[in-house]
Amino acid sequence: FFFLRYQRSMAGKRQTIQLYRNSEIGTTLVDTLDELMTTHNMPKELSYKVLEQFDASIADALATKTRVKVNGTGQLNTYRYCDGVWTFIVENATFRTDTETIQTETVKIVAVDGSRGS
């Protein structure tokens, strides 16, 4: 499951969407930065900058470098909308691309209005 938090940048001028920090690569990065800070090998301020760059880079890469289209079906269990963020809980979901099909009992989909973040 992914989670979403908003964080104001130091200048307070833009919001960074931290949507992918709870992904496998995101949690690995957070754990590594935490270990570096704990062992005093990296200042806290630098680790925050690394995380901000991760947020911006992964969002940019997913927006500009991916070309796969996915079709999905399932039974909508719950949906909510708050502050420009849609959250859907879908049960018995099936996702299809041109080359594979993935089935799962439950999936949480978080959709963010990208025009609100920058």
C-alpha positions in Angstrom: 0.0 0.0 0.0 1.2 3.5 -0.8 0.5 6.5 1.4 0.4 10.2 0.6 1.7 13.1 2.6 2.3 16.7 1.6 5.3 18.6 2.8 6.0 22.2 2.2 9.4 23.0 0.8 11.7 25.1 2.9 10.8 28.2 0.9 7.1 27.3 1.4 6.4 27.9 -2.3 5.7 24.4 -3.6 4.4 21.1 -2.3 6.2 17.9 -2.8 4.1 14.8 -3.2 5.7 12.0 -1.2 3.6 9.3 -2.7 6.3 6.7 -3.5 8.3 6.8 -0.2 6.4 3.7 1.0 7.2 1.7 -2.1 10.0 -0.9 -1.9 12.6 1.5 -3.4 11.4 4.4 -1.2 11.5 2.5 2.1 15.0 1.2 1.2 16.1 4.7 0.6 14.6 6.0 3.8 16.1 3.1 5.8 19.6 3.8 4.3 19.4 7.5 5.0 18.2 6.8 8.5 21.2 4.5 9.1 23.6 7.1 7.7 22.2 9.8 9.9 22.3 7.5 13.0 25.9 6.7 12.4 26.6 10.5 11.8 27.8 9.8 8.3 25.2 12.2 6.7 23.7 15.4 8.1 20.0 15.5 8.5 19.6 18.4 6.1 21.3 16.5 3.3 19.1 13.4 3.8 16.0 15.7 3.6 17.3 17.1 0.3 17.9 13.5 -1.0 14.3 12.6 -0.2 13.0 15.7 -1.9 15.0 14.9 -5.0 13.8 11.3 -4.9 10.1 12.5 -4.7 10.7 14.8 -7.7 12.7 12.3 -9.8 10.4 9.3 -9.4 7.3 11.4 -10.2 9.1 12.8 -13.3 10.3 9.4 -14.4 6.9 7.9 -14.1 5.3 10.8 -15.9 7.8 10.9 -18.8 9.5 7.5 -19.2 6.7 5.0 -18.9 4.6 3.9 -21.9 2.7 0.9 -20.7 -1.1 1.1 -20.6 -2.9 -0.9 -17.9 -6.6 -1.9 -17.9 -8.2 -2.9 -14.6 -11.4 -4.4 -13.4 -12.7 -5.3 -10.0 -15.3 -4.5 -7.4 -15.1 -1.0 -5.8 -15.3 -1.4 -2.1 -14.5 2.1 -0.9 -13.7 5.5 -2.4 -13.0 8.9 -0.9 -11.8 12.3 -2.1 -9.9 14.8 0.1 -7.6 17.7 -0.9 -7.2 16.7 -4.5 -6.5 13.1 -3.7 -8.8 10.2 -4.7 -8.4 6.9 -2.8 -10.0 3.7 -4.1 -10.1 0.3 -2.4 -10.8 -2.3 -5.1 -11.4 -6.0 -4.3 -11.0 -9.0 -6.7 -9.0 -6.8 -9.0 -7.5 -7.8 -12.3 -4.9 -5.7 -14.2 -3.9 -6.4 -17.8 -1.2 -5.0 -20.0 -0.3 -6.2 -23.5 1.9 -8.9 -22.1 0.7 -10.0 -18.6 -2.3 -10.2 -16.3 -2.1 -9.7 -12.5 -4.9 -10.6 -10.1 -5.1 -9.6 -6.4 -7.7 -9.8 -3.7 -7.4 -6.1 -2.6 -5.6 -3.1 -4.0 -5.5 0.5 -2.8 -5.2 3.0 -5.6 -4.2 6.6 -4.8 -4.8 9.2 -7.6 -3.3 12.6 -7.1 -4.1 15.8 -9.2 -0.6 16.4 -10.5 -1.4 20.0 -11.4 -1.9 20.9 -7.7 1.6 19.8 -6.5 3.9 22.2 -8.3 
